[in-house]
């Protein structure tokens, strides 16, 4: 099989038997036939593995989840219909009404809104902390009812590299797991489980699909967090589930407990299931992830260097650059590269930023990122539009910030497009 993650991209998750399809089949079906009602009962009791309804599980989805699980070095994984669903499931799987979350303030605006507004309506509160906070400031954010710590390995769009060691140490000292969204670096460039992270999520819509074709998400469990050692904090995993005939997930399913519960309870009740065809397409695109990430990162370095050298640009954030304030953390946790996304400041206010974007020709304006095609966005006016000026600053998203996702085109063409747009707005 091979031990390297880029080999797993190609070979992982599915091994055909003699004379079987070289590529995983698409099981585009809602239901599965059984000849025995007793066997169907065992499936519903979770005492036997198998498939009975795609809202919970599907073989195609599970095949791709298995590949992503191998790539991250986890023990169990599941796919969801979006990255937002993955983050919600990962948190809601262990948080009940009256519980509390500690989260980095520098996260994607949609995730911030999910935690700060929607989950708050469900009675789950959150304290947001600056990812650069001191260990003492981080410690002060915890409450007796804290159940999880959440952050992004590289934040979207501020490109802040999370200090895994600092956040894992704090989480574990309070007996709770550290959950990290690893969308931007992907397991090609970052394997958070190696640095104390317990659960990883992905918006597979981004680099994993990489072609703007399929919305999706994934959750991967390391299997390292001992739920039973903290059973009082996690009754959902450590006490009988009356909705599933008294199953105790942490006892009955061991290291697969977290993903089993998320499937049996949350997927059953919310139905955030990816269509098998979407998972199959994303699985095919995963095979090229290793080579694509190499090109994305190389392009980001070249473009960031161009922008850093251009006096018309206020500032540049790219952990690939030696001058970046997160370069040391990136070298520690992501020595082979970070991602193809960079952020930079366009001076002159919102009108100048908009004019610059409007003059781009090859680089498209899109509510998307991490794609084979270069695209750009003005977060303060779009994805983070719902945040106050104060919240924008907390999230590391200033009103001058432009997010640029460097695709896999020739870097000279990306740079040429940026140069002509700058010339049009600011003069040569």
N, C-alpha and C positions, 0 to 999 in steps of 0.2 A: 504493500500500500504506500509506504513512504511516510516519513515523520514530519516533513516540512509542510507548513500550512498551505503553500501555493500548490503543492501536490494534492493535498486533501481537497482543495477547491475543485480539482479535476476528477479525482478518483473516489472521494468520500461519499458516504451516505447510501450508496447503492452498489451492489456487486451482482451482476447477472449470472445466472446459472448457465449450464451448457445449452446452447441453442436459443437462449432468451435474448430479448431486445437489449442492444448495447446501451441505449439511453433509457432512463426510467420511464415506464408507461404512465399515461395520464388516466387516472381512475376518475373520470368526470361523471360521478354518480352521487346521488343523494342517499341511497339506501343499499343494504346488503342482505342477501337471502340466506336463511338458515332452515334446516330441515327439522331442528329440534327446538321446541319452546323452552326446554330446560337449559339448553346452551344459551339461548337468548337471555334467560333469567340470570345466568352466571355473568354474562357481559354487563347487564345492568347493575349487578351487585359488585362489579369491579373485581370479582374473584377469578376472572378469566380475561385475557387480552384479546382484542379483536375489534371489528368495526361493525356498527349497526346504524349509524346516522352521521352524515358528514358535518352536521352542525357541531358535533363534538370532535370527531377525528376522521381523517381520510388518509388512505395509504400514500397518495402522492404528496400531500402536505407533510406527512411524517417522514418521508424519504428525504425531502429537502431540509426539514428540521434536523434530521440526523446528521446531515452534512455540516450544517452550521454548528451543531453541537461539537462535532469532531474538530472543526476549525478553531473553536474557542477553548477546547480542552475541557468541556463540561461533561456532566453525567446524564442530563435530560434536557430536552428543548421542545418548544412548541411554536407554531406559526400563528400569527394573528392577521386580521384584515388590514391593519395599518400600524405604524410605529406608535401612534397615539394610543391605540388599543393595547399594545404591548406594555407601554409604560403604566397605563391605568391598571391592567391586570397584575403587573408585578407588584404594585403598591397595594391595591385593594385586596389582593390575595392574603395579606397579613394585617391589614388595617381595618378596624371596625369603627362604628360611630363612637366618638369620644377619644379616639387615638390621635397621635401626633407624628409628624414627619419632620425631619431636618433635611433641608435641600439647599444645594448651591443656588445662589441667585442668578448665576450666569448660565442659564439654560434656554433652549428654544422657547420662543414666546408662546407657542401653543401648549407646550408642556407646563410652563409657568402658569398659564391660565387654567389648565386642567387641575393643577394642584391648588392654586390660590383661590379659585372661584368655584369650580364645579365640585371638587372633593370637599371643599369647605361647606357647601350646601348639604353634603352627606354627613356632616358632623366630624370630619377629619381635618384637623388644623395643621398648619405648617409654619415653621420658623425658617426663613431664608437667610443664608449666611454668605458673605463674600467668600469666594473660593480661595482668596489669598489671605483669609483671616488667620490670626494666630491660633495655636492649639488651645489657648485659654478662651479665646472668643468662641471657638467651635464648641468647646466643652460647655460653655454657658447657654448654648442653644438647646441643649437636651432637657427633656422633662421626664417625669416618672412614667408618662404614658407614650413616650416616643417608641415607635415600632420599626422605623427604617430610616436610613440615610440615603439620599439620592443625589446624583450629579451626572455630568457628561464628561467623558474622557477628554474630548476637545469640544469646548462649548460652541454652540451655534447661535449667533455668528461672531461672538467676541474672540473666538479661538484661544480661549484660556485653557491651558493644560491642567487637569485636575491632579493634585498631589495625592495619589492613591494611598501612600503610606500614612499620611496625616489623617485622612478621612477614614481609612480602615481601622486605624488604631482607636480613634474616637468611637466609631460605631461598635467595635467589639468590646471596648471597655464598658459599654452600656448594654451589652448583650443583644444587639440588634444587627441585622445584615446591612452591608453596603451594596446598593444597587446602582449600576452605572450604565448609562446609554453610550454604547461604543460605536455609534453609527459612523462618525467621521473617519476615524483611523481604520476601522474594520479589523478583524482578527489578523489580517495580513500585516498590519503595522503595530498592533497593540493587542496584547492578551492580558486583560485586566485580572484574570484569576491568578496569575503569577505574582500579583502584587497585593493580594489580600481581599480583592473584591469578591463578593459572594454570588451575585446574580447580575447578568448582563442582558441588556435589551438592545434591539436594533430597529431602526426604520429601514427595512430591506428595500423600500422604495428608492433609496439613495444609491450608494456605490454597489451594493450587492446585486441589484437589478442593473443599475448603471446606464439604462437606455431609455428612461422615461416611459416605460411601458406598463409597469405593474405596481400598484400600491400594496404595501405589506409590512408586516412586523415580525419580530421574533423575540422570544425570551429563552435564555439559557441559564441553567442552574449549575453552579460548580459542584454542588453536593457537599461542600465543606462546612456549611453552617449547621450547627447542632441544635435543631429545634427543640428536642426533648430536654436538653440542658437548660433551656429557657422556657419551659413549658407554660409557666404562668403568664408569660407575655404573649404566647401564640396559641390560644385555645383552639383556634380553627384548625390547626395542624396537629394538635396534641390531645384533643378530646374527641369523643365520638361525634361523627357527622350524622345527625338525625335524617338529613335529606338523602343519605346514602347508606342506610341500614346500619348505622353505627360504626362505619369505617373510621379508624384512627390513622390518618395519613402518615404521620411520622413513624408510627410503629409498623403499619402494614406495608408501606412502600419504601421505607428506608431513604436512600439518597434521591429517589425519584418522587419524594413526597410533595415537594413544592409544585412541580409541573403537573403531577397527577391531580392535585387539588384544583389548580387553575383550570385544568381541562374539565374535570368532573363537575365543578361548581360554576365557575365563571363563564366558560365557553358554553356550557349547557344553558345558562340563564341569559347571557348577553348575546350569544350567537355571532361573535365577531370573527367569523371564520373566513379565511381566504378562499376564493374559488380555486379548485385544483389546477385549472389551466393557468392561472396567474402564478401559482407556486411552481408549476412546471417550467414556465418561461423564465422566472427568476432563477430557478435551479440551473437552467442552461447557461444563463448569463454569469452565474457564479463561477463557471469553469474558467473564465478569462479574468477574474478579479485580480489575481496576482500580477499579471502583466499590465492590466489597466492601472492599478494603484501606483506602480512604478512610474508610469508615464504621467499620471495626474500630479504626483509629487514633484517630478522633475520640471514640469511646466509651471507649477506653483512657485518653485524656487526662482526660475528665470523671470517670471512676470513680477514677482515680489521685488526682485533686485532692480528691475527696470523702474518700478514705481518708487522704490526707495531713493533712487538716483534722480528722480524727476522733481524739481523744486516746486512744481505746481501742486503736488500732493502733500497734504499736511503730515500724514503719518501712515505707516504700514504695519499690519499685524500678520505675521506668518512665522509659526514656530520653527520652520525650516531655516530661517535666517539666523546667523550667529548673533546678530544684533538684537533679536527679539527677546523680550523679558522672560518668555517661557521656553527659550531654547534649551536651557539646562534641564528642565523637567522633561522636555521632549526627548532629549538625548538619553535620559535615565529610563523612561518608560516606553519610548518609541524610537529606538536607535536606527531603525531602517527607513524612517520617514514618518510623516504625520498624515497629511491629506492634501487634496488639491484645492481646498478652499482658502482664500485669503480675504482679509478685510483691509480697507484703507479709507482715509479721510479726504473728502473733496470739500475745499473751503468755499465760503460764500453763501451758505444757507441752503434751505430746501430747494429754492428755485434753481440754483447752480447745479446741485446734485441731480435734479430731475433733467436739466438740460444736457448734462454730461451723458446720462443714461440714454436719453433720446437720440443722441448722435452716434451711438454704437451701431454698427452694421452687421458684422458676423456674430458678435456676442449678443444673445437674445435676453430680453427682460422676461423673467419667468419666476413664478412662485415655486421654484424648484432649486435643487442643489445636488452636487455629486453625480453628475451625468457625463456621458461621453462627449456631449456638446457643451461648450462654454456658455454660461449664463450668469446673469447678474440680477441683483435685487437691492432695493432701498428699504431695509428692515423697519426703520422708524416710521415709514409711511405705509407699511404693508403688514408683515408678519407680526411685528411688535406694536402695531398701531394702537392696540387697546391698552397699552401701558402708559402710565403717567411719566412726566419728564424725570421724576425721581426714580421710578422703577426702571426706566430706560438706562439711567446711569448705573443703578445697581446691577443690571444685567450686562453692563459693559457695551451698551448699544447707544452711542451718541447720535445726535441728529445729523452729523456729517458722515456717518459710517455707510460705506458701500460694501456689500458682500459680493465677491466674485468667485465663482466656481470654475476653475480652469479645467477644461475638457481634455481630450486626448488629441486635439488638432496639433499642427506644427506650432511650437511656441512663438516663432517669429510672426505668424499671422495673428495670434492673440495680441501680441505686443503692438503690432501695427494698427490694429483696430482701436486699442486704447489710446495710442498716440494721436491718431487723427481726431478722435472725439475730444481729447484734451486741447488739441490745437483749435478746434472749432469753438470751444467754450472760453478758453483762456488765452488764445493766441499762441503762436509758436515761440 
